[in-house]
Amino acid sequence: MLTATVAERGQVTIPKTLRDRLGIKPATVLEFSVKNGVLTAVKAVQSDPVAAVTGCLQTGRRTDDWMAELRGKP
């Protein structure tokens, strides 16, 4: 079992072997939860900004129609 000590400011260093194994790098966002006295940390799912806006215009036109218009085809 790996251990870490909580610093005065509440900070904990995740052991390197765990960081490597879980792909935790600088700037990785972790979400914490507590259930039945057990503290759990999971990597937060970062939303893709492109996926968030895909399909938001809802123009009712197919991609093929747009491409044909842009290419000057009837």
CHARMM-style PDB file with segment names, atoms N, HN, CA, C and O in Angstrom:
ATOM      1  N   MET     1       0.843  -1.178   0.000  1.00  0.00      PROA
ATOM      2  CA  MET     1       0.000   0.000   0.000  1.00  0.00      PROA
ATOM      3  C   MET     1       0.892   1.246   0.000  1.00  0.00      PROA
ATOM      4  O   MET     1       1.874   1.320   0.739  1.00  0.00      PROA
ATOM      5  N   LEU     2       0.540   2.204  -0.825  1.00  0.00      PROA
ATOM      6  HN  LEU     2      -0.258   2.144  -1.425  1.00  0.00      PROA
ATOM      7  CA  LEU     2       1.283   3.462  -0.897  1.00  0.00      PROA
ATOM      8  C   LEU     2       0.667   4.465   0.057  1.00  0.00      PROA
ATOM      9  O   LEU     2      -0.542   4.454   0.289  1.00  0.00      PROA
ATOM     10  N   THR     3       1.497   5.327   0.603  1.00  0.00      PROA
ATOM     11  HN  THR     3       2.479   5.336   0.414  1.00  0.00      PROA
ATOM     12  CA  THR     3       0.996   6.340   1.531  1.00  0.00      PROA
ATOM     13  C   THR     3       1.508   7.717   1.135  1.00  0.00      PROA
ATOM     14  O   THR     3       2.498   7.856   0.416  1.00  0.00      PROA
ATOM     15  N   ALA     4       0.803   8.729   1.626  1.00  0.00      PROA
ATOM     16  HN  ALA     4      -0.001   8.617   2.209  1.00  0.00      PROA
ATOM     17  CA  ALA     4       1.209  10.121   1.431  1.00  0.00      PROA
ATOM     18  C   ALA     4       0.774  10.881   2.677  1.00  0.00      PROA
ATOM     19  O   ALA     4      -0.193  10.504   3.338  1.00  0.00      PROA
ATOM     20  N   THR     5       1.487  11.943   2.988  1.00  0.00      PROA
ATOM     21  HN  THR     5       2.273  12.249   2.451  1.00  0.00      PROA
ATOM     22  CA  THR     5       1.183  12.747   4.167  1.00  0.00      PROA
ATOM     23  C   THR     5       0.525  14.050   3.732  1.00  0.00      PROA
ATOM     24  O   THR     5       0.966  14.697   2.782  1.00  0.00      PROA
ATOM     25  N   VAL     6      -0.527  14.421   4.435  1.00  0.00      PROA
ATOM     26  HN  VAL     6      -0.885  13.896   5.207  1.00  0.00      PROA
ATOM     27  CA  VAL     6      -1.214  15.677   4.156  1.00  0.00      PROA
ATOM     28  C   VAL     6      -0.379  16.812   4.724  1.00  0.00      PROA
ATOM     29  O   VAL     6      -0.030  16.798   5.904  1.00  0.00      PROA
ATOM     30  N   ALA     7      -0.054  17.803   3.885  1.00  0.00      PROA
ATOM     31  HN  ALA     7      -0.338  17.814   2.926  1.00  0.00      PROA
ATOM     32  CA  ALA     7       0.737  18.954   4.307  1.00  0.00      PROA
ATOM     33  C   ALA     7      -0.142  19.924   5.097  1.00  0.00      PROA
ATOM     34  O   ALA     7      -1.362  19.769   5.152  1.00  0.00      PROA
ATOM     35  N   GLU     8       0.484  20.910   5.697  1.00  0.00      PROA
ATOM     36  HN  GLU     8       1.475  21.036   5.653  1.00  0.00      PROA
ATOM     37  CA  GLU     8      -0.221  21.881   6.530  1.00  0.00      PROA
ATOM     38  C   GLU     8      -1.373  22.562   5.790  1.00  0.00      PROA
ATOM     39  O   GLU     8      -2.408  22.860   6.385  1.00  0.00      PROA
ATOM     40  N   ARG     9      -1.189  22.806   4.485  1.00  0.00      PROA
ATOM     41  HN  ARG     9      -0.348  22.564   4.001  1.00  0.00      PROA
ATOM     42  CA  ARG     9      -2.208  23.486   3.685  1.00  0.00      PROA
ATOM     43  C   ARG     9      -3.207  22.515   3.055  1.00  0.00      PROA
ATOM     44  O   ARG     9      -3.997  22.912   2.199  1.00  0.00      PROA
ATOM     45  N   GLY    10      -3.177  21.246   3.472  1.00  0.00      PROA
ATOM     46  HN  GLY    10      -2.534  20.924   4.167  1.00  0.00      PROA
ATOM     47  CA  GLY    10      -4.125  20.261   2.959  1.00  0.00      PROA
ATOM     48  C   GLY    10      -3.697  19.613   1.660  1.00  0.00      PROA
ATOM     49  O   GLY    10      -4.490  18.910   1.033  1.00  0.00      PROA
ATOM     50  N   GLN    11      -2.466  19.833   1.242  1.00  0.00      PROA
ATOM     51  HN  GLN    11      -1.822  20.404   1.751  1.00  0.00      PROA
ATOM     52  CA  GLN    11      -1.996  19.274  -0.021  1.00  0.00      PROA
ATOM     53  C   GLN    11      -1.426  17.877   0.181  1.00  0.00      PROA
ATOM     54  O   GLN    11      -0.827  17.566   1.210  1.00  0.00      PROA
ATOM     55  N   VAL    12      -1.633  17.045  -0.837  1.00  0.00      PROA
ATOM     56  HN  VAL    12      -2.120  17.297  -1.674  1.00  0.00      PROA
ATOM     57  CA  VAL    12      -1.118  15.679  -0.821  1.00  0.00      PROA
ATOM     58  C   VAL    12      -0.421  15.428  -2.155  1.00  0.00      PROA
ATOM     59  O   VAL    12      -0.939  15.799  -3.208  1.00  0.00      PROA
ATOM     60  N   THR    13       0.734  14.809  -2.111  1.00  0.00      PROA
ATOM     61  HN  THR    13       1.155  14.508  -1.255  1.00  0.00      PROA
ATOM     62  CA  THR    13       1.425  14.430  -3.334  1.00  0.00      PROA
ATOM     63  C   THR    13       1.039  13.002  -3.679  1.00  0.00      PROA
ATOM     64  O   THR    13       1.228  12.087  -2.878  1.00  0.00      PROA
ATOM     65  N   ILE    14       0.496  12.819  -4.875  1.00  0.00      PROA
ATOM     66  HN  ILE    14       0.343  13.562  -5.525  1.00  0.00      PROA
ATOM     67  CA  ILE    14       0.134  11.479  -5.330  1.00  0.00      PROA
ATOM     68  C   ILE    14       1.441  10.779  -5.722  1.00  0.00      PROA
ATOM     69  O   ILE    14       2.223  11.323  -6.502  1.00  0.00      PROA
ATOM     70  N   PRO    15       1.679   9.594  -5.194  1.00  0.00      PROA
ATOM     71  CA  PRO    15       2.925   8.896  -5.522  1.00  0.00      PROA
ATOM     72  C   PRO    15       3.119   8.741  -7.035  1.00  0.00      PROA
ATOM     73  O   PRO    15       2.164   8.502  -7.773  1.00  0.00      PROA
ATOM     74  N   LYS    16       4.364   8.881  -7.479  1.00  0.00      PROA
ATOM     75  HN  LYS    16       5.141   9.075  -6.879  1.00  0.00      PROA
ATOM     76  CA  LYS    16       4.690   8.855  -8.905  1.00  0.00      PROA
ATOM     77  C   LYS    16       4.218   7.582  -9.588  1.00  0.00      PROA
ATOM     78  O   LYS    16       3.739   7.628 -10.721  1.00  0.00      PROA
ATOM     79  N   THR    17       4.348   6.454  -8.916  1.00  0.00      PROA
ATOM     80  HN  THR    17       4.738   6.417  -7.996  1.00  0.00      PROA
ATOM     81  CA  THR    17       3.920   5.197  -9.543  1.00  0.00      PROA
ATOM     82  C   THR    17       2.423   5.234  -9.882  1.00  0.00      PROA
ATOM     83  O   THR    17       2.008   4.718 -10.920  1.00  0.00      PROA
ATOM     84  N   LEU    18       1.622   5.841  -9.012  1.00  0.00      PROA
ATOM     85  HN  LEU    18       1.959   6.261  -8.169  1.00  0.00      PROA
ATOM     86  CA  LEU    18       0.188   5.963  -9.287  1.00  0.00      PROA
ATOM     87  C   LEU    18      -0.079   6.980 -10.384  1.00  0.00      PROA
ATOM     88  O   LEU    18      -0.913   6.747 -11.259  1.00  0.00      PROA
ATOM     89  N   ARG    19       0.631   8.120 -10.345  1.00  0.00      PROA
ATOM     90  HN  ARG    19       1.308   8.309  -9.634  1.00  0.00      PROA
ATOM     91  CA  ARG    19       0.445   9.132 -11.396  1.00  0.00      PROA
ATOM     92  C   ARG    19       0.754   8.547 -12.766  1.00  0.00      PROA
ATOM     93  O   ARG    19       0.006   8.761 -13.719  1.00  0.00      PROA
ATOM     94  N   ASP    20       1.853   7.810 -12.866  1.00  0.00      PROA
ATOM     95  HN  ASP    20       2.461   7.635 -12.092  1.00  0.00      PROA
ATOM     96  CA  ASP    20       2.237   7.191 -14.140  1.00  0.00      PROA
ATOM     97  C   ASP    20       1.195   6.165 -14.580  1.00  0.00      PROA
ATOM     98  O   ASP    20       0.785   6.142 -15.740  1.00  0.00      PROA
ATOM     99  N   ARG    21       0.781   5.332 -13.659  1.00  0.00      PROA
ATOM    100  HN  ARG    21       1.114   5.351 -12.716  1.00  0.00      PROA
ATOM    101  CA  ARG    21      -0.170   4.261 -13.970  1.00  0.00      PROA
ATOM    102  C   ARG    21      -1.526   4.806 -14.402  1.00  0.00      PROA
ATOM    103  O   ARG    21      -2.189   4.213 -15.252  1.00  0.00      PROA
ATOM    104  N   LEU    22      -1.939   5.921 -13.827  1.00  0.00      PROA
ATOM    105  HN  LEU    22      -1.400   6.403 -13.136  1.00  0.00      PROA
ATOM    106  CA  LEU    22      -3.264   6.483 -14.118  1.00  0.00      PROA
ATOM    107  C   LEU    22      -3.232   7.617 -15.131  1.00  0.00      PROA
ATOM    108  O   LEU    22      -4.279   8.150 -15.500  1.00  0.00      PROA
ATOM    109  N   GLY    23      -2.039   7.991 -15.585  1.00  0.00      PROA
ATOM    110  HN  GLY    23      -1.188   7.559 -15.286  1.00  0.00      PROA
ATOM    111  CA  GLY    23      -1.941   9.062 -16.578  1.00  0.00      PROA
ATOM    112  C   GLY    23      -2.259  10.432 -16.011  1.00  0.00      PROA
ATOM    113  O   GLY    23      -2.783  11.293 -16.718  1.00  0.00      PROA
ATOM    114  N   ILE    24      -1.949  10.638 -14.753  1.00  0.00      PROA
ATOM    115  HN  ILE    24      -1.524   9.938 -14.179  1.00  0.00      PROA
ATOM    116  CA  ILE    24      -2.194  11.933 -14.114  1.00  0.00      PROA
ATOM    117  C   ILE    24      -0.967  12.802 -14.338  1.00  0.00      PROA
ATOM    118  O   ILE    24       0.129  12.489 -13.873  1.00  0.00      PROA
ATOM    119  N   LYS    25      -1.170  13.890 -15.053  1.00  0.00      PROA
ATOM    120  HN  LYS    25      -2.060  14.144 -15.431  1.00  0.00      PROA
ATOM    121  CA  LYS    25      -0.085  14.813 -15.393  1.00  0.00      PROA
ATOM    122  C   LYS    25      -0.394  16.185 -14.796  1.00  0.00      PROA
ATOM    123  O   LYS    25      -1.508  16.402 -14.319  1.00  0.00      PROA
ATOM    124  N   PRO    26       0.568  17.120 -14.810  1.00  0.00      PROA
ATOM    125  CA  PRO    26       0.272  18.471 -14.330  1.00  0.00      PROA
ATOM    126  C   PRO    26      -0.944  19.039 -15.053  1.00  0.00      PROA
ATOM    127  O   PRO    26      -1.104  18.848 -16.258  1.00  0.00      PROA
ATOM    128  N   ALA    27      -1.779  19.721 -14.327  1.00  0.00      PROA
ATOM    129  HN  ALA    27      -1.650  19.876 -13.348  1.00  0.00      PROA
ATOM    130  CA  ALA    27      -3.020  20.353 -14.803  1.00  0.00      PROA
ATOM    131  C   ALA    27      -4.167  19.361 -14.969  1.00  0.00      PROA
ATOM    132  O   ALA    27      -5.250  19.761 -15.397  1.00  0.00      PROA
ATOM    133  N   THR    28      -3.969  18.070 -14.645  1.00  0.00      PROA
ATOM    134  HN  THR    28      -3.089  17.745 -14.298  1.00  0.00      PROA
ATOM    135  CA  THR    28      -5.079  17.123 -14.657  1.00  0.00      PROA
ATOM    136  C   THR    28      -6.048  17.520 -13.558  1.00  0.00      PROA
ATOM    137  O   THR    28      -5.640  17.771 -12.424  1.00  0.00      PROA
ATOM    138  N   VAL    29      -7.331  17.576 -13.892  1.00  0.00      PROA
ATOM    139  HN  VAL    29      -7.663  17.372 -14.813  1.00  0.00      PROA
ATOM    140  CA  VAL    29      -8.355  17.939 -12.911  1.00  0.00      PROA
ATOM    141  C   VAL    29      -8.898  16.657 -12.284  1.00  0.00      PROA
ATOM    142  O   VAL    29      -9.268  15.717 -12.988  1.00  0.00      PROA
ATOM    143  N   LEU    30      -8.941  16.633 -10.958  1.00  0.00      PROA
ATOM    144  HN  LEU    30      -8.641  17.396 -10.387  1.00  0.00      PROA
ATOM    145  CA  LEU    30      -9.482  15.494 -10.228  1.00  0.00      PROA
ATOM    146  C   LEU    30     -10.774  15.904  -9.529  1.00  0.00      PROA
ATOM    147  O   LEU    30     -10.901  17.027  -9.042  1.00  0.00      PROA
ATOM    148  N   GLU    31     -11.725  14.982  -9.487  1.00  0.00      PROA
ATOM    149  HN  GLU    31     -11.622  14.070  -9.883  1.00  0.00      PROA
ATOM    150  CA  GLU    31     -12.971  15.200  -8.750  1.00  0.00      PROA
ATOM    151  C   GLU    31     -12.934  14.303  -7.517  1.00  0.00      PROA
ATOM    152  O   GLU    31     -12.619  13.117  -7.609  1.00  0.00      PROA
ATOM    153  N   PHE    32     -13.258  14.882  -6.369  1.00  0.00      PROA
ATOM    154  HN  PHE    32     -13.514  15.845  -6.295  1.00  0.00      PROA
ATOM    155  CA  PHE    32     -13.222  14.144  -5.116  1.00  0.00      PROA
ATOM    156  C   PHE    32     -14.636  13.865  -4.625  1.00  0.00      PROA
ATOM    157  O   PHE    32     -15.541  14.682  -4.796  1.00  0.00      PROA
ATOM    158  N   SER    33     -14.810  12.695  -4.013  1.00  0.00      PROA
ATOM    159  HN  SER    33     -14.075  12.031  -3.875  1.00  0.00      PROA
ATOM    160  CA  SER    33     -16.085  12.369  -3.383  1.00  0.00      PROA
ATOM    161  C   SER    33     -15.801  11.555  -2.127  1.00  0.00      PROA
ATOM    162  O   SER    33     -14.736  10.955  -1.979  1.00  0.00      PROA
ATOM    163  N   VAL    34     -16.780  11.550  -1.229  1.00  0.00      PROA
ATOM    164  HN  VAL    34     -17.645  12.037  -1.349  1.00  0.00      PROA
ATOM    165  CA  VAL    34     -16.657  10.782   0.009  1.00  0.00      PROA
ATOM    166  C   VAL    34     -17.914   9.943   0.159  1.00  0.00      PROA
ATOM    167  O   VAL    34     -19.032  10.446   0.049  1.00  0.00      PROA
ATOM    168  N   LYS    35     -17.714   8.653   0.413  1.00  0.00      PROA
ATOM    169  HN  LYS    35     -16.806   8.243   0.502  1.00  0.00      PROA
ATOM    170  CA  LYS    35     -18.842   7.759   0.653  1.00  0.00      PROA
ATOM    171  C   LYS    35     -18.438   6.764   1.729  1.00  0.00      PROA
ATOM    172  O   LYS    35     -17.436   6.061   1.598  1.00  0.00      PROA
ATOM    173  N   ASN    36     -19.223   6.714   2.785  1.00  0.00      PROA
ATOM    174  HN  ASN    36     -20.037   7.285   2.891  1.00  0.00      PROA
ATOM    175  CA  ASN    36     -18.946   5.816   3.909  1.00  0.00      PROA
ATOM    176  C   ASN    36     -17.531   5.994   4.451  1.00  0.00      PROA
ATOM    177  O   ASN    36     -16.873   5.018   4.812  1.00  0.00      PROA
ATOM    178  N   GLY    37     -17.066   7.241   4.506  1.00  0.00      PROA
ATOM    179  HN  GLY    37     -17.600   8.034   4.213  1.00  0.00      PROA
ATOM    180  CA  GLY    37     -15.760   7.539   5.062  1.00  0.00      PROA
ATOM    181  C   GLY    37     -14.592   7.252   4.131  1.00  0.00      PROA
ATOM    182  O   GLY    37     -13.439   7.337   4.553  1.00  0.00      PROA
ATOM    183  N   VAL    38     -14.866   6.911   2.862  1.00  0.00      PROA
ATOM    184  HN  VAL    38     -15.803   6.842   2.519  1.00  0.00      PROA
ATOM    185  CA  VAL    38     -13.810   6.612   1.899  1.00  0.00      PROA
ATOM    186  C   VAL    38     -13.689   7.784   0.931  1.00  0.00      PROA
ATOM    187  O   VAL    38     -14.659   8.161   0.274  1.00  0.00      PROA
ATOM    188  N   LEU    39     -12.496   8.353   0.849  1.00  0.00      PROA
ATOM    189  HN  LEU    39     -11.707   8.046   1.383  1.00  0.00      PROA
ATOM    190  CA  LEU    39     -12.209   9.451  -0.067  1.00  0.00      PROA
ATOM    191  C   LEU    39     -11.795   8.865  -1.407  1.00  0.00      PROA
ATOM    192  O   LEU    39     -10.895   8.028  -1.480  1.00  0.00      PROA
ATOM    193  N   THR    40     -12.461   9.314  -2.473  1.00  0.00      PROA
ATOM    194  HN  THR    40     -13.192   9.994  -2.414  1.00  0.00      PROA
ATOM    195  CA  THR    40     -12.165   8.822  -3.813  1.00  0.00      PROA
ATOM    196  C   THR    40     -11.848  10.008  -4.711  1.00  0.00      PROA
ATOM    197  O   THR    40     -12.512  11.042  -4.641  1.00  0.00      PROA
ATOM    198  N   ALA    41     -10.834   9.856  -5.554  1.00  0.00      PROA
ATOM    199  HN  ALA    41     -10.295   9.015  -5.611  1.00  0.00      PROA
ATOM    200  CA  ALA    41     -10.487  10.873  -6.544  1.00  0.00      PROA
ATOM    201  C   ALA    41     -10.520  10.217  -7.912  1.00  0.00      PROA
ATOM    202  O   ALA    41      -9.946   9.147  -8.114  1.00  0.00      PROA
ATOM    203  N   VAL    42     -11.200  10.870  -8.854  1.00  0.00      PROA
ATOM    204  HN  VAL    42     -11.666  11.739  -8.690  1.00  0.00      PROA
ATOM    205  CA  VAL    42     -11.237  10.380 -10.233  1.00  0.00      PROA
ATOM    206  C   VAL    42     -10.886  11.521 -11.172  1.00  0.00      PROA
ATOM    207  O   VAL    42     -11.145  12.686 -10.869  1.00  0.00      PROA
ATOM    208  N   LYS    43     -10.294  11.182 -12.317  1.00  0.00      PROA
ATOM    209  HN  LYS    43     -10.085  10.235 -12.563  1.00  0.00      PROA
ATOM    210  CA  LYS    43      -9.983  12.214 -13.303  1.00  0.00      PROA
ATOM    211  C   LYS    43     -11.295  12.756 -13.855  1.00  0.00      PROA
ATOM    212  O   LYS    43     -12.187  11.995 -14.229  1.00  0.00      PROA
ATOM    213  N   ALA    44     -11.399  14.078 -13.901  1.00  0.00      PROA
ATOM    214  HN  ALA    44     -10.674  14.696 -13.597  1.00  0.00      PROA
ATOM    215  CA  ALA    44     -12.598  14.710 -14.435  1.00  0.00      PROA
ATOM    216  C   ALA    44     -12.617  14.532 -15.944  1.00  0.00      PROA
ATOM    217  O   ALA    44     -11.579  14.609 -16.601  1.00  0.00      PROA
ATOM    218  N   VAL    45     -13.787  14.299 -16.480  1.00  0.00      PROA
ATOM    219  HN  VAL    45     -14.630  14.237 -15.946  1.00  0.00      PROA
ATOM    220  CA  VAL    45     -13.943  14.172 -17.925  1.00  0.00      PROA
ATOM    221  C   VAL    45     -13.988  15.573 -18.508  1.00  0.00      PROA
ATOM    222  O   VAL    45     -14.902  16.347 -18.224  1.00  0.00      PROA
ATOM    223  N   GLN    46     -13.000  15.889 -19.318  1.00  0.00      PROA
ATOM    224  HN  GLN    46     -12.258  15.260 -19.548  1.00  0.00      PROA
ATOM    225  CA  GLN    46     -12.935  17.204 -19.955  1.00  0.00      PROA
ATOM    226  C   GLN    46     -13.793  17.167 -21.202  1.00  0.00      PROA
ATOM    227  O   GLN    46     -13.634  16.289 -22.049  1.00  0.00      PROA
ATOM    228  N   SER    47     -14.701  18.117 -21.314  1.00  0.00      PROA
ATOM    229  HN  SER    47     -14.831  18.831 -20.625  1.00  0.00      PROA
ATOM    230  CA  SER    47     -15.562  18.145 -22.489  1.00  0.00      PROA
ATOM    231  C   SER    47     -14.796  18.705 -23.685  1.00  0.00      PROA
ATOM    232  O   SER    47     -13.957  19.595 -23.549  1.00  0.00      PROA
ATOM    233  N   ASP    48     -15.104  18.170 -24.833  1.00  0.00      PROA
ATOM    234  HN  ASP    48     -15.786  17.447 -24.944  1.00  0.00      PROA
ATOM    235  CA  ASP    48     -14.496  18.610 -26.082  1.00  0.00      PROA
ATOM    236  C   ASP    48     -15.266  19.836 -26.569  1.00  0.00      PROA
ATOM    237  O   ASP    48     -16.463  19.730 -26.836  1.00  0.00      PROA
ATOM    238  N   PRO    49     -14.612  21.006 -26.696  1.00  0.00      PROA
ATOM    239  CA  PRO    49     -15.330  22.219 -27.092  1.00  0.00      PROA
ATOM    240  C   PRO    49     -15.962  22.109 -28.477  1.00  0.00      PROA
ATOM    241  O   PRO    49     -16.992  22.734 -28.731  1.00  0.00      PROA
ATOM    242  N   VAL    50     -15.372  21.333 -29.367  1.00  0.00      PROA
ATOM    243  HN  VAL    50     -14.536  20.825 -29.161  1.00  0.00      PROA
ATOM    244  CA  VAL    50     -15.956  21.156 -30.699  1.00  0.00      PROA
ATOM    245  C   VAL    50     -17.221  20.307 -30.595  1.00  0.00      PROA
ATOM    246  O   VAL    50     -18.242  20.630 -31.203  1.00  0.00      PROA
ATOM    247  N   ALA    51     -17.153  19.228 -29.829  1.00  0.00      PROA
ATOM    248  HN  ALA    51     -16.324  18.966 -29.336  1.00  0.00      PROA
ATOM    249  CA  ALA    51     -18.316  18.361 -29.672  1.00  0.00      PROA
ATOM    250  C   ALA    51     -19.471  19.103 -29.013  1.00  0.00      PROA
ATOM    251  O   ALA    51     -20.637  18.821 -29.289  1.00  0.00      PROA
ATOM    252  N   ALA    52     -19.143  20.053 -28.142  1.00  0.00      PROA
ATOM    253  HN  ALA    52     -18.196  20.282 -27.917  1.00  0.00      PROA
ATOM    254  CA  ALA    52     -20.186  20.802 -27.440  1.00  0.00      PROA
ATOM    255  C   ALA    52     -21.030  21.648 -28.377  1.00  0.00      PROA
ATOM    256  O   ALA    52     -22.195  21.911 -28.077  1.00  0.00      PROA
ATOM    257  N   VAL    53     -20.472  22.086 -29.512  1.00  0.00      PROA
ATOM    258  HN  VAL    53     -19.526  21.872 -29.755  1.00  0.00      PROA
ATOM    259  CA  VAL    53     -21.225  22.935 -30.435  1.00  0.00      PROA
ATOM    260  C   VAL    53     -21.627  22.221 -31.723  1.00  0.00      PROA
ATOM    261  O   VAL    53     -22.326  22.799 -32.554  1.00  0.00      PROA
ATOM    262  N   THR    54     -21.197  20.980 -31.897  1.00  0.00      PROA
ATOM    263  HN  THR    54     -20.628  20.511 -31.222  1.00  0.00      PROA
ATOM    264  CA  THR    54     -21.548  20.242 -33.110  1.00  0.00      PROA
ATOM    265  C   THR    54     -23.055  20.085 -33.201  1.00  0.00      PROA
ATOM    266  O   THR    54     -23.703  19.600 -32.273  1.00  0.00      PROA
ATOM    267  N   GLY    55     -23.597  20.502 -34.330  1.00  0.00      PROA
ATOM    268  HN  GLY    55     -23.070  20.896 -35.084  1.00  0.00      PROA
ATOM    269  CA  GLY    55     -25.028  20.365 -34.569  1.00  0.00      PROA
ATOM    270  C   GLY    55     -25.901  21.433 -33.952  1.00  0.00      PROA
ATOM    271  O   GLY    55     -27.127  21.331 -34.004  1.00  0.00      PROA
ATOM    272  N   CYS    56     -25.298  22.459 -33.366  1.00  0.00      PROA
ATOM    273  HN  CYS    56     -24.303  22.541 -33.323  1.00  0.00      PROA
ATOM    274  CA  CYS    56     -26.096  23.462 -32.664  1.00  0.00      PROA
ATOM    275  C   CYS    56     -26.851  24.405 -33.597  1.00  0.00      PROA
ATOM    276  O   CYS    56     -27.821  25.035 -33.174  1.00  0.00      PROA
ATOM    277  N   LEU    57     -26.428  24.515 -34.858  1.00  0.00      PROA
ATOM    278  HN  LEU    57     -25.640  24.004 -35.201  1.00  0.00      PROA
ATOM    279  CA  LEU    57     -27.094  25.442 -35.779  1.00  0.00      PROA
ATOM    280  C   LEU    57     -28.409  24.895 -36.320  1.00  0.00      PROA
ATOM    281  O   LEU    57     -29.335  25.665 -36.574  1.00  0.00      PROA
ATOM    282  N   GLN    58     -28.508  23.606 -36.496  1.00  0.00      PROA
ATOM    283  HN  GLN    58     -27.757  22.980 -36.290  1.00  0.00      PROA
ATOM    284  CA  GLN    58     -29.735  22.976 -36.970  1.00  0.00      PROA
ATOM    285  C   GLN    58     -30.337  23.720 -38.166  1.00  0.00      PROA
ATOM    286  O   GLN    58     -31.461  24.216 -38.094  1.00  0.00      PROA
ATOM    287  N   THR    59     -29.592  23.791 -39.248  1.00  0.00      PROA
ATOM    288  HN  THR    59     -28.679  23.387 -39.306  1.00  0.00      PROA
ATOM    289  CA  THR    59     -30.044  24.519 -40.439  1.00  0.00      PROA
ATOM    290  C   THR    59     -31.019  23.711 -41.285  1.00  0.00      PROA
ATOM    291  O   THR    59     -31.715  24.276 -42.128  1.00  0.00      PROA
ATOM    292  N   GLY    60     -31.080  22.414 -41.078  1.00  0.00      PROA
ATOM    293  HN  GLY    60     -30.514  21.955 -40.393  1.00  0.00      PROA
ATOM    294  CA  GLY    60     -31.960  21.577 -41.870  1.00  0.00      PROA
ATOM    295  C   GLY    60     -31.369  21.196 -43.219  1.00  0.00      PROA
ATOM    296  O   GLY    60     -32.026  20.520 -44.011  1.00  0.00      PROA
ATOM    297  N   ARG    61     -30.148  21.614 -43.490  1.00  0.00      PROA
ATOM    298  HN  ARG    61     -29.614  22.162 -42.846  1.00  0.00      PROA
ATOM    299  CA  ARG    61     -29.481  21.284 -44.750  1.00  0.00      PROA
ATOM    300  C   ARG    61     -28.447  20.202 -44.515  1.00  0.00      PROA
ATOM    301  O   ARG    61     -27.787  20.152 -43.477  1.00  0.00      PROA
ATOM    302  N   ARG    62     -28.326  19.339 -45.507  1.00  0.00      PROA
ATOM    303  HN  ARG    62     -28.862  19.379 -46.350  1.00  0.00      PROA
ATOM    304  CA  ARG    62     -27.323  18.282 -45.423  1.00  0.00      PROA
ATOM    305  C   ARG    62     -25.949  18.842 -45.765  1.00  0.00      PROA
ATOM    306  O   ARG    62     -25.844  19.856 -46.455  1.00  0.00      PROA
ATOM    307  N   THR    63     -24.919  18.201 -45.297  1.00  0.00      PROA
ATOM    308  HN  THR    63     -25.004  17.377 -44.737  1.00  0.00      PROA
ATOM    309  CA  THR    63     -23.547  18.617 -45.582  1.00  0.00      PROA
ATOM    310  C   THR    63     -23.287  18.616 -47.083  1.00  0.00      PROA
ATOM    311  O   THR    63     -22.624  19.515 -47.601  1.00  0.00      PROA
ATOM    312  N   ASP    64     -23.813  17.602 -47.788  1.00  0.00      PROA
ATOM    313  HN  ASP    64     -24.352  16.872 -47.367  1.00  0.00      PROA
ATOM    314  CA  ASP    64     -23.624  17.534 -49.241  1.00  0.00      PROA
ATOM    315  C   ASP    64     -24.201  18.772 -49.934  1.00  0.00      PROA
ATOM    316  O   ASP    64     -23.611  19.274 -50.890  1.00  0.00      PROA
ATOM    317  N   ASP    65     -25.337  19.261 -49.464  1.00  0.00      PROA
ATOM    318  HN  ASP    65     -25.817  18.852 -48.687  1.00  0.00      PROA
ATOM    319  CA  ASP    65     -25.951  20.463 -50.048  1.00  0.00      PROA
ATOM    320  C   ASP    65     -25.057  21.686 -49.845  1.00  0.00      PROA
ATOM    321  O   ASP    65     -24.878  22.493 -50.757  1.00  0.00      PROA
ATOM    322  N   TRP    66     -24.497  21.813 -48.635  1.00  0.00      PROA
ATOM    323  HN  TRP    66     -24.642  21.158 -47.894  1.00  0.00      PROA
ATOM    324  CA  TRP    66     -23.587  22.936 -48.347  1.00  0.00      PROA
ATOM    325  C   TRP    66     -22.357  22.874 -49.234  1.00  0.00      PROA
ATOM    326  O   TRP    66     -21.929  23.887 -49.788  1.00  0.00      PROA
ATOM    327  N   MET    67     -21.793  21.687 -49.366  1.00  0.00      PROA
ATOM    328  HN  MET    67     -22.141  20.864 -48.916  1.00  0.00      PROA
ATOM    329  CA  MET    67     -20.579  21.530 -50.167  1.00  0.00      PROA
ATOM    330  C   MET    67     -20.846  21.845 -51.629  1.00  0.00      PROA
ATOM    331  O   MET    67     -20.027  22.487 -52.286  1.00  0.00      PROA
ATOM    332  N   ALA    68     -21.983  21.400 -52.143  1.00  0.00      PROA
ATOM    333  HN  ALA    68     -22.649  20.879 -51.609  1.00  0.00      PROA
ATOM    334  CA  ALA    68     -22.333  21.680 -53.527  1.00  0.00      PROA
ATOM    335  C   ALA    68     -22.476  23.178 -53.756  1.00  0.00      PROA
ATOM    336  O   ALA    68     -22.020  23.705 -54.771  1.00  0.00      PROA
ATOM    337  N   GLU    69     -23.115  23.863 -52.803  1.00  0.00      PROA
ATOM    338  HN  GLU    69     -23.485  23.435 -51.979  1.00  0.00      PROA
ATOM    339  CA  GLU    69     -23.265  25.320 -52.922  1.00  0.00      PROA
ATOM    340  C   GLU    69     -21.916  26.028 -52.879  1.00  0.00      PROA
ATOM    341  O   GLU    69     -21.664  26.944 -53.663  1.00  0.00      PROA
ATOM    342  N   LEU    70     -21.055  25.605 -51.968  1.00  0.00      PROA
ATOM    343  HN  LEU    70     -21.259  24.861 -51.331  1.00  0.00      PROA
ATOM    344  CA  LEU    70     -19.735  26.229 -51.860  1.00  0.00      PROA
ATOM    345  C   LEU    70     -18.893  26.002 -53.104  1.00  0.00      PROA
ATOM    346  O   LEU    70     -18.076  26.849 -53.465  1.00  0.00      PROA
ATOM    347  N   ARG    71     -19.081  24.891 -53.746  1.00  0.00      PROA
ATOM    348  HN  ARG    71     -19.745  24.203 -53.453  1.00  0.00      PROA
ATOM    349  CA  ARG    71     -18.328  24.570 -54.962  1.00  0.00      PROA
ATOM    350  C   ARG    71     -18.976  25.137 -56.223  1.00  0.00      PROA
ATOM    351  O   ARG    71     -18.446  24.990 -57.325  1.00  0.00      PROA
ATOM    352  N   GLY    72     -20.138  25.793 -56.048  1.00  0.00      PROA
ATOM    353  HN  GLY    72     -20.568  25.912 -55.153  1.00  0.00      PROA
ATOM    354  CA  GLY    72     -20.801  26.413 -57.174  1.00  0.00      PROA
ATOM    355  C   GLY    72     -21.525  25.431 -58.074  1.00  0.00      PROA
ATOM    356  O   GLY    72     -21.756  25.715 -59.249  1.00  0.00      PROA
ATOM    357  N   LYS    73     -21.882  24.285 -57.533  1.00  0.00      PROA
ATOM    358  HN  LYS    73     -21.694  24.055 -56.578  1.00  0.00      PROA
ATOM    359  CA  LYS    73     -22.602  23.283 -58.314  1.00  0.00      PROA
ATOM    360  C   LYS    73     -24.093  23.388 -58.011  1.00  0.00      PROA
ATOM    361  O   LYS    73     -24.474  23.641 -56.868  1.00  0.00      PROA
ATOM    362  N   PRO    74     -24.933  23.199 -59.012  1.00  0.00      PROA
ATOM    363  CA  PRO    74     -26.393  23.287 -58.806  1.00  0.00      PROA
ATOM    364  C   PRO    74     -26.938  22.138 -57.980  1.00  0.00      PROA
ATOM    365  OT1 PRO    74     -28.141  22.076 -57.725  1.00  0.00      PROA
TER     366      PRO     74
END
